[in-house]
Amino acid sequence: MSEPVIGNLPPYTWSSEESVAYEAAIEAINGVVGAYSGLITEAEERGSTDEVADLSRRRAACQQERRGLKADNTEEIARVRATYATRLRELTGNDA
């Protein structure tokens, strides 16, 4: 019987700070994806197909960035957290 692929991966130890920052970055992106989903629904209800297409493209770009995020890239994680926190405030009008 062959060994699972995961059995060949070297161990990686995250610090608490790295794991928290990575999860926060993922959640920041998820918040923006959710905001875009709500805006897409509103645009669909108004029948605004151009707006739906634009918002869908923006949401897909966020999803692509989420898939490409690497836990060990601390600079990128910091950028994502800041960028997506700002974008979520812009999309929701929530300054909290």
N, C-alpha and C positions, 0 to 999 in steps of 0.2 A: 504494500500500500504506500502511496506517495505521501510526503509530508505537505501540510498546507503551506501556502505561500507566506502567510503571516509568521510561520515558524522560522523563516529565513531572514526576517527583518531584524536589524540590530536594535537593541533597546535605546530609547530616548527618554531622558529624565528632564521633566519640565520643572522649573521653579514655580512656586505658588503664584508669583507675580506674572510669569509668562502665561500660565494657564488661565488666570483671571483676565488678563489683557486680551488674550485670544478669544475667550468666550464673550467678553464685552464687545469686541469688534464684530463677531458673528451676530450678536444680538442687535447691535447698531444697524447692521445691514438688514436684518430681519424686520426691524421697525420701519425702515424706509420702504422695503418691499411691501409690507402691509399697508403703509400709507398710499403707495401707488395703487395697490389693489382696490382700496376704497375709492380713490379718485377715478379709477377705470370704471368701477360700477356706476358712479355718479355720471360720468360722461356717456356711458352706455344708455342710462335712463334718459338722458337728454337727446340721444341719437347723434352724438357728435363723433362720427367715425374717425375723423382726422385726429381729434384729441385722444381717442382710445388708442389709435395706432402709435401716437407719440408717447403716451404714458406707458404703453406696453413695451415699447422699445427701451425706455428708460428703466423699467422694472427688470427687463431681461439683462440689461447691462449690470445692474446691481447683483443679480443672481450669478452672473458670470464672474464678477469680482469676488463674490463669496466663495465660489468653487475654487478660485485660484489662490485664495489666502493661505499662506503658510504660517504655521504656528511659530516657527523659529525666525521669522522676519520681523523683528521688533520695530524697526522703523516704519514698515508698511502697516503694521498693526496700529501703531500710534496715529498714522495718517488717516487710516480708515475710521478709527474711533472719532477723531475730530471732525473729519469731513462728513460722516454720516450723521453725527449728532446735530451738526449745523443744518444739514439737508432735511432732517426730520422736523426740526423747528420751523424751517421754511415751509415745508409741505403741510404741516398741521396748524401753523400759526400759534404754536405753544412755546412760549419763552421759558417755561419751567425747566 
